[in-house]
Amino acid sequence: MTCVNESAPMQQTESTLTTQSIKTKPKTKRNYNNKSVVFNLDIDAGAKNVKARLNSEFVVFPSEFKIISDDVPLKDRGCFLLGKKNYVVGESVRRVNGELERAVDNKKLSMLEVWILGAITHFRSQLRDAVTRKRRKTEPTNIKLNLRILTLSSLKRKEMEKTLKTISSFVWDDEQFSVNVGNIEFKDEAYGAALEIYHTEHINEFGLLDLGGGTLTYSRCEVVQNEVFLTQRPISGGGIKGIIDDMSIALSRNDKGFFAFESSKVEYALKLSSINEDFDWNVPLRNEGTDINIDKEVRDALTNWALFTPIRDLLDWISQELRSGYPVYCTGGGFASHVIAQWILARLQINIPNGKISVLPNPEKINMTGLKWLDTSN
């Protein structure tokens, strides 16, 4: 009797089925590119200063820059390599040699890429944090840049696109960065201050007098369903710079020994100014180791400033608004000086004792920091 091994074909069948049931998973291609770090930048490139707010951190610096042939100084703020040129922006320009460029010299918008990167490179801790978080150390740190630009002027789309292409990559502290621009918004310079008034004073209609570095602007503001509408009357050349220039001329002609000095010293004196209980002014300008009160020069400069026809007409218009009971708030760096603020408010309220006018807290910052209300609404 022949003995048949029935288990052999059964084992073969099981082996075949088992082999066919195994599926090989396709290899997934891993993406090792560095994840983008989001930079939300608000920027106002003014004639005298650049004010910037990056991810809720605020900074202000002079709107000046130099292109230098040497390497940019490490650990200084506002230094970067763009293309083949080394830039130094802000206070650091005083440490390097090179031709000084200023926003007031018709470079406020034409050099917008310099002010944007100059602002970003002032936030050293945020840049350093972005570098340490990247996964691949040999590849650039990727930034997704969302922009809110505060300006009274308007940029043409082609000019804006050209500017944004320019800042697609830069070098900071020997670290390479790539920039991808996301959202871009344009806001009027008084927008942040208007938001602050609306949310803190709980009123829907008011005026804003903004004394900036190069421009004096009056805005009528109306808020409808959280949307801010501004009607503005700007006077180019009516800013604090004109007042300081007038003081410079007066100081150079008097007998106090001021034959040469920096306008920045006068500006500093204005920031340190005070008014005592008897309404006496003290504007201390340091010269040769002593303080000299230049209150008379300030009064004379303000008088001359207010005689300039467009400014005189604007101040009279605001006085008429105050007489009708319309509330007016004051903002801008010029109102950070106590003596200037007191003089302008007194000028506007002549024979109007009950005029509703006041200076906003931190007037030199509020146009920028007031944008925080947009962050909370998003």
Sequence and secondary structure as in RCSB ss.txt:
>XXXX:A:sequence
MTCVNESAPMQQTESTLTTQSIKTKPKTKRNYNNKSVVFNLDIDAGAKNVKARLNSEFVVFPSEFKIISDDVPLK
DRGCFLLGKKNYVVGESVRRVNGELERAVDNKKLSMLEVWILGAITHFRSQLRDAVTRKRRKTEPTNIKLNLRIL
TLSSLKRKEMEKTLKTISSFVWDDEQFSVNVGNIEFKDEAYGAALEIYHTEHINEFGLLDLGGGTLTYSRCEVVQ
NEVFLTQRPISGGGIKGIIDDMSIALSRNDKGFFAFESSKVEYALKLSSINEDFDWNVPLRNEGTDINIDKEVRD
ALTNWALFTPIRDLLDWISQELRSGYPVYCTGGGFASHVIAQWILARLQINIPNGKISVLPNPEKINMTGLKWLD
TSN
>XXXX:A:secstr
     THHHHHHHHHHHHHHH           S   EEEEEEEEE SSEEEEEETTEEEEEESEEEEESS   TT
 TTEEEETTEEEEEGGGGGGS S EEETTTTTTTTTHHHHHHHHHTT HHHHHHHHHH S TTS EEEEEEEEEE
 SS   HHHHHHHHHHTTEEEETTEEEEEEEEEEEEE TTHHHHHHHHHHH  SEEEEEEE SSEEEEEEEEEET
TEEEEEEEEEET SHHHHHHHHHHHHHHSSSS SS  HHHHHHHHHT EE TT  EE EEEETTEEEE HHHHHH
HHHHHHHSHHHHHHHHHHHHHHHTT  EEEESGGGGSHHHHHHHHHHHTTT TT  EEE SSTTTHHHHTTHHHH
HH 
